């Protein structure tokens, strides 16, 4: 910047030089559009206060980054600037889910700026698509699986049901809910067969007979809830979580925990990846291959066994 020294030590901008905005004005120029966007969310879209607060938090961080880089208005937020912002977020260690939410916030904000005439081009739309984080499936240890399956005790109908569900889920790597109309044949062992037979012979008839006020439940679902109705995914998760807690399993348990454990334990035991793919019903072997990340020794053993110079 071209400057001249005035008497008394004051600094003045020379004629024709570019004026530098005052910091307070910079902040105000950035904050006003943000408030306008948040007001639209509150009044126009009638979002909940909690949701608006999440937007406000994201945009406060974004505005701070813009002020730090001396943006005088949102029209100066180029795709390069926004890309730099996301690079900073990644260096801060934010999760993929948080980055995706932040991207959605900025996309909505810059779309608003375009509608009200603050900007012409949406810089977020010019960014490359975000990288998807491939989460590793979480598997239980063999000891945890044994403790979990052994927890439902007794001959009461609910105990027979729970024991049968846990045995089958682990023995066959079953999904909690199916994918569309796909059907597949899965083998399972003698322990699961015994538990299933006990449930179908001595447990399910009692629960299905109870039914509802309208009479006995009539459907062909193998597993039913305590009233004889269809067992939901949430119902299964509550049952699984309850038995995990009772069995002293401290590892994280989720609806597909036994399916992931089924695949992982097969690979650890030396099963061929293509066989596990078929058992899980995966269309592509690359989907099954993610389980090998859980047991690097499997990859090393395959390499040692089959590579000619291993």
C-alpha positions, 0 to 999 in steps of 0.5 A: 500500500502507498502511504505518506507520513503526516505531521504528528506521526499519523498515517494517511492513504495516498490518493489513488491507493486501495482503501483497507476496510476497518476490521469491525466493518469486515466482521459486520459485512460478513455477519449480516448475511449470516444472520439473514440466512439464520432468520430464513431458517427460523421464519421461512423454513421453521426449523427447530431451535436446535437445528438453527443453532447447529447452522449458527455454530458452523457459520460462526466458524466459517465466518471466523476463518473468513475474517482471519483471511481478511475477506471484506464480503462473501463475494470474495469467497472463491472455490479456492478459499472454501477448499482451503477452509475444508483443508483446515477442518481436515487438519483439525481432525474433524470426522467425515460426518462433521465435514459432510454436515459443514459442507451442507451448511455452506451449500445452503448458505451460499445458495441463500447468498445467490438468491438475495444477490450477495454473490453470483457463483456458488463456490461450494458447487465448484468443489470436487465431491467429498471423499467417503470414509469407509468405516471398518465393521466392528466385530466382537471377540469369540469370547464375547460371542460365546458369552452373549449367546449363552446368556438367555437361559431357561425354557420360557418362550422369550428365552427360547426365542432370544437364544435361537435368534442369537445362534442363527444370527451368528451361525449364518451371518444373517442381516437384521433386515433384508435388502429388497426382495433378495433371498439366499440360502445360508447354512448353519450348524447343529447348535443353531438348528437345535435352538431354532427347533426348540423355539418353533416347537415350544416357544413360538406357538405360545406367543403366537397363541396369545395374540392381540385383542383381535385374536391370535396373530396369523403371519409366517414370520419366524420370530415374534415379539412378546405379543405375538406380532412382528419383531422390529429391527429396533426390537431386535437391537434392544434384545441384543443390547440387553443380553450383551449388558447382562453377559458383561460384554463391554464392546460396542454392540449394534444390530449387525454385530453378529453378522460382522463377527461371523465374517471376521471369525471365518476369515481368521479361521482361514476361510476363502474370501470368495466363500465368505462373499457368497455366505454374506450375499455380497454382490462384489468381493470388494465389499467382503474384502473390507473384513480383511482389514480387521485381521492383517494376519489373514492377508499375510498368511494368504500371501505366504501360502500362495505366492511363489516367492513368499 
